[in-house]
Amino acid sequence: MKSFKKYFLKKSMKLIGSVALLLGGIVMTPTSLISGHQPKCPDEFLK
């Protein structure tokens, strides 16, 4: 029973880690695109 619990914990941790990395990548891509476009027209963002 203990070994199954350890195995399940390892699997769930791996899954959570991969999901977190995936979400991080999805979140980082649009923000980097926005920050890349910002210097070109900062007046539009201030209005």
C-alpha positions in Angstrom: 0.0 0.0 0.0 2.8 2.4 0.9 4.7 1.8 -2.4 1.5 2.5 -4.4 1.1 5.8 -2.5 4.7 6.8 -3.2 4.3 5.9 -6.9 1.0 7.8 -7.2 2.6 10.8 -5.4 5.5 10.8 -7.9 3.2 10.5 -10.9 0.9 13.3 -9.7 3.9 15.6 -8.9 5.3 15.0 -12.4 1.9 15.8 -13.9 1.5 19.0 -11.8 5.1 20.0 -12.8 4.5 19.5 -16.5 1.1 21.3 -16.4 2.7 24.2 -14.5 5.5 24.4 -17.1 2.9 24.3 -19.9 0.8 27.0 -18.4 3.9 29.1 -17.7 4.9 28.8 -21.4 1.4 29.8 -22.5 1.4 32.8 -20.1 4.9 33.9 -21.0 4.4 34.0 -24.7 1.7 36.7 -24.9 3.4 38.9 -22.2 6.7 38.8 -24.1 4.8 39.7 -27.3 3.0 42.6 -25.6 6.2 43.9 -24.0 7.9 43.6 -27.4 5.2 45.8 -29.0 5.0 48.3 -26.2 8.1 50.5 -26.9 6.9 51.2 -30.4 3.7 53.0 -29.2 3.7 53.8 -25.5 1.3 56.7 -25.9 -1.5 54.4 -27.0 -1.1 52.3 -23.8 -1.1 55.5 -21.6 -4.4 56.9 -22.9 
